[in-house]
Amino acid sequence: MTMTDSSSPAPEGPAAPAEAAAPAKVDAQAPLVTLRLLLSLKEAARILGRGGNTIDNIRKANGVKIGISTKEKSCSDRLLEVTGSIDAVANSLADVVKVLTADDTNEEDAEPEPEQHIFKHLNFILPPPSPDEAEDPMKVKQIGNLRLIVTNSQVSSIIGTAGSKIKKLIDTHSSKLVVSKTFLPDSQDRILEIQGFPNSIANCIKDISQTLIKDDVLDTKEKRYYPHSKHSKDIHVTATVAIPAEYVGALLGHGGNRIANLRKYTRTKITVAQEPNQNNEREFTITGNDQKSVKLAQNMIMKNLGTEKERRLEKQ
């Protein structure tokens, strides 16, 4: 599918934190909608901007209530919530996409790899767009992704019978949409990922909001998601590392002493697959209560692997 920039652009939002935005006129008769996004810590920082300037410009330019949840200790995600008229909310989210893709637009280097998160719901489902997917290959870096948080009943409404509604959204707005198969922790929320140019995403969100209002599922009683370490001590963060079978013994250490010390130091649980996979690798599964400890264990295992490889090369 070729992505095209919308011929009916949403009003331009702030391209940089320093820009001042003229207050938008608010239609008191328009129905209000509230939408939520899942953000990584890095994305949240970009949207807030220095001293909160960027999010304040988005607020003023579109006449919306918009905010980002507090940063929780040992938590890898934050929520953005925006309330306003359908058009205002959609246009403010287009501005969010512009902010998130602005840095990439100025980079002359090769395309960076998508950031990988231990909290799996932050990892984008859709692959990054390739230059041949855009009508103008020079604009491909302007294509962004949003993780819209939707309830299970809203998912059914957005997808439609046999996928008819979501297919229409994709075709009409030259955007890509996909729904996560799993729920966010301790909730009935799922991720609706939208990929496209900012204006195309805005138009897509306008249609989605109209659908939710029409089907009366805009405000449901389903259990909502909040940053995963905030509401439950039982949430676990998991990561896996594939290690070539010939190095596993060295990483475990004599009598398992080396891996036991690593478990203790990082305060994580580490299990090792009994059998190698098709690539003759054994998987180390790391489980902990927060992303920081799991990432530390992951890095230490990879560092130990690198050290062992160097040691064997020196002996040759």
Secondary structure, 3 states (H helix, E strand, C coil): CCECCCCCCCCCCCCCCCCCCCCCCCCCCCCEEEEEEEEEHHHHHHHHCHHHHHHHHHHHHHCCEEEECCCCCCCCEEEEEEEEEHHHHHHHHHHHHHHHHHHHHCCCCCCCCCCCCCCHHHCCCCCCCCHHHECCHHHHHHCEEEEEEEEHHHHHHHHCHHHHHHHHHHHHHCCEEEECCCCCCCCCEEEEEEEECHHHHHHHHHHHHHHHHHCCCCCCCCCCCCCCCCCCCCCCEEEEEEEEHHHHHHHHCHHHHHHHHHHHHHCCEEEECCCCCCCCEEEEEEEECCHHHHHHHHHHHHHHHHHHHHHHHHHC
